[in-house]
Amino acid sequence: MGRLTFSINVTLDGCVDHQEGVADDETHAFFTRLMDESGAMLWGRLTYEMMESYWPAVARGDMEAPPAMREWAVKLEAKPKYVVSSTRKRFPWTNSHPIDGDLCMGIQKLKDATPDGILLGSGKLAAQLDRLELIDEYRFLVHPRIAGHGPTLYESGLPSTRRLELISAKPLRSGAVAMHYRRADSMRSPEPQPLR
């Protein structure tokens, strides 16, 4: 079974507006590596439509783009892309597939069928999937900015706090920090305490 990894750009105050991050070659290389390590991409409809409106044209060479962005676009074109939507059923972008039926069962089936894991890149969908306890890892690129507006990470809330274990933290030249967390084992027994 593959891991479901939530990855997104986020400012210091939690804003996940894609226009608020540092968009440089190092940032694109970071996300290209994450995509290379994953077997598939997973988005909600709004994120899919935003991506679909831009990246296929970059991959075709219809839009000017730096080499790092073009590399991302070409690899994204070939990568399987899965979309959760209750309103849209057709996804014509190359290698795009809907997640039908029950969300929990659909995502679990996708995880079971994707040993290299799935990279989730939609904030609202992440909150839904975290409520279902389906997210295994978190790869946040924390940008050195305070946006002062939303949308923010998990603004719709969670039923309880998620404990995470830090796997790595790597600063980038821009001042952004690549944070890798794994969900802590919630079933782990507490450490035995000495009798007093």
Buried (B, 14 or more C-beta within 10 A) or exposed (E): EBBBBBBBBBBEBBBBBBEBBBBBBBBBBBBBEBBEEBBBBBBBBEBBBEBBEEBBEBBEEEBEBEEBBBBBBBBBBEBBBBBBBEEEEEBEBEBBEBBEEEBBEBBBEBBEEBEEBBBBBBBBBBBBBBBEEBBBBBBBBBBBBEBEEEBBBBEEEEEEEBEBEEEEEEEBEBEBBBBBBBBEEEEEEEEEEEEE
